[in-house]
């Protein structure tokens, strides 16, 4: 890691994470002049998949109230972050131009930034969950993958259904709207 955990101490890491993400988005928008229709469409499809995962996740997670193990959480411990990764990956792909090395700096910043930010965030969240739900979270952590989803759902999954009320409470519609606006800007600035 480029930054130590101590450098993050005392900061609201959530605020720092959001600021880093917004800075990355602003830079992408300033750079946006997509010139390859196939890569633009592929990036859009990948970002939509990421947002759909986030929507699915947001309809299950009842933050700070319970350990969520249903829906996508039955397959991976961090589905919201998988959605974020796919959205970011799609945005980078939409702006990539052949030859592929022209976007190497963009890809490097995205991969390293994502790793740096989310490694710390996930670690912090898991410490909190372990403190709040020691036995239940330890069992869940041993059975469900950290990031890459398992096809087999967690056997201890609560079996809860998607809740539109929880989705609204989590304000995921804001992220969906932001992704839409970003791609609209990309489309309007396209060179094809």
C-alpha positions in Angstrom: 0.0 0.0 0.0 1.1 3.5 -0.7 -0.4 4.9 2.4 -0.2 3.4 5.9 -3.3 3.0 8.1 -1.9 5.6 10.5 -2.1 8.2 7.8 -5.8 7.6 7.6 -6.3 7.8 11.4 -8.2 10.8 12.6 -9.8 11.4 9.2 -13.3 10.5 8.3 -12.3 7.8 5.9 -15.8 7.8 4.3 -15.4 11.5 3.5 -11.9 10.9 2.2 -13.1 7.9 0.1 -16.0 10.0 -1.4 -13.6 12.9 -2.2 -11.1 10.6 -3.9 -14.0 9.1 -6.0 -15.4 12.5 -6.9 -11.9 13.8 -7.9 -11.5 10.8 -10.1 -14.9 11.4 -11.7 -14.1 15.1 -12.3 -10.9 14.2 -14.0 -12.7 11.6 -16.1 -15.3 14.2 -17.2 -12.6 16.7 -18.1 -10.8 14.0 -20.1 -14.0 12.7 -21.7 -13.8 12.6 -25.5 -14.7 9.0 -26.2 -13.7 8.1 -29.8 -14.3 4.3 -30.0 -18.0 3.4 -30.1 -17.4 -0.3 -29.3 -15.4 0.5 -26.2 -17.9 3.2 -25.1 -20.8 0.8 -25.4 -18.9 -2.0 -23.6 -18.0 0.4 -20.8 -21.6 1.5 -20.5 -22.8 -2.1 -20.3 -20.2 -2.9 -17.6 -21.2 0.2 -15.6 -24.9 -0.7 -15.9 -24.1 -4.2 -14.5 -22.2 -2.5 -11.6 -25.1 -0.3 -10.9 -27.6 -3.2 -11.0 -25.4 -5.0 -8.4 -25.4 -1.9 -6.3 -29.2 -1.6 -6.5 -29.7 -5.3 -5.6 -27.3 -4.8 -2.7 -29.0 -1.6 -1.5 -32.3 -3.3 -1.3 -30.9 -5.8 1.2 -28.4 -4.0 3.4 -29.9 -2.5 6.5 -26.9 -0.5 7.6 -26.0 -0.5 11.3 -29.1 -2.6 12.2 -28.1 -6.1 11.3 -25.6 -8.4 9.6 -26.8 -8.7 6.1 -26.4 -12.1 4.5 -29.2 -12.2 2.0 -29.3 -11.3 -1.7 -25.9 -10.6 -3.1 -24.4 -10.7 0.4 -25.0 -14.5 0.3 -22.4 -14.7 -2.5 -19.8 -12.1 -1.5 -19.2 -9.9 1.6 -18.7 -6.7 -0.5 -21.2 -6.5 -3.3 -21.5 -2.7 -3.2 -17.8 -2.5 -3.8 -17.9 -5.0 -6.6 -20.6 -2.7 -8.1 -18.3 0.3 -7.6 -15.4 -1.5 -9.3 -17.5 -2.4 -12.3 -18.8 1.2 -12.6 -15.3 2.5 -12.5 -14.0 -0.1 -14.8 -16.8 0.7 -17.3 -16.0 4.4 -17.1 -12.3 3.8 -17.8 -13.2 1.4 -20.7 -15.6 4.0 -22.2 -12.7 6.5 -22.3 -10.1 4.1 -23.6 -8.8 4.6 -27.1 -6.8 2.2 -29.2 -3.9 1.7 -28.9 -4.8 0.6 -25.4 -1.5 1.9 -23.9 -2.8 5.5 -24.4 -5.1 5.0 -21.4 -2.5 3.2 -19.2 -2.2 6.1 -16.7 -6.0 6.2 -16.3 -6.2 2.5 -15.7 -3.2 2.6 -13.3 -4.8 5.4 -11.2 -8.1 3.5 -11.1 -6.7 0.1 -10.1 -4.2 1.5 -7.5 -6.8 4.0 -6.2 -9.5 1.4 -5.8 -7.1 -1.0 -4.1 -5.8 1.6 -1.7 -9.2 3.1 -0.7 -11.3 -0.1 -0.5 -8.7 -2.3 1.2 -8.7 0.1 4.1 -12.5 0.6 4.0 -13.3 -3.1 3.9 -10.8 -3.8 6.8 -12.4 -1.1 8.9 -16.0 -2.3 8.2 -15.0 -5.9 9.0 -13.5 -4.9 12.4 -16.8 -3.1 13.3 -18.9 -6.1 12.2 -16.7 -8.5 14.1 -17.1 -6.3 17.2 -20.9 -6.1 16.8 -21.7 -9.7 15.7 -18.6 -11.7 16.8 -19.9 -15.3 16.3 -22.3 -14.6 13.5 -19.8 -12.5 11.4 -16.9 -15.0 12.0 -19.1 -17.8 10.6 -20.2 -15.7 7.7 -16.6 -14.5 7.0 -15.3 -18.1 6.8 -18.1 -19.1 4.4 -18.5 -16.2 2.1 -15.7 -14.8 -0.2 -14.2 -11.4 0.5 -14.7 -10.0 -3.0 -15.1 -12.4 -5.9 -18.6 -13.9 -5.6 -19.3 -17.6 -5.0 -22.0 -19.3 -7.1 -23.1 -21.2 -4.0 -25.1 -18.9 -1.6 -24.3 -18.7 2.1 -26.1 -21.5 3.9 -26.9 -19.1 6.8 -28.5 -16.6 4.6 -31.6 -15.0 6.1 -33.5 -15.4 2.9 -34.8 -11.8 3.0 -36.2 -10.5 -0.2 -35.3 -7.2 -1.9 -36.9 -4.3 -0.2 -37.7 -1.1 -2.1 -38.1 0.7 1.2 -34.5 -0.2 2.3 -33.3 0.7 -1.3 -34.9 4.2 -0.8 -33.5 4.5 2.7 -30.0 3.8 1.3 -30.4 6.5 -1.4 -29.0 4.3 -4.1 -31.0 6.2 -6.7 -28.5 9.0 -6.3 -25.7 6.8 -7.5 -27.8 5.5 -10.4 -28.6 9.1 -11.4 -24.9 10.1 -11.2 -23.8 7.2 -13.4 -26.5 8.3 -15.9 -25.4 11.9 -15.9 -21.7 11.0 -16.3 -22.5 8.8 -19.3 -24.7 11.5 -20.8 -21.7 13.9 -20.5 -19.4 11.3 -22.1 -21.9 10.8 -24.9 -22.3 14.6 -25.6 -18.5 14.9 -25.6 -17.9 11.9 -27.9 -15.8 12.1 -31.0 -17.6 9.4 -33.0 
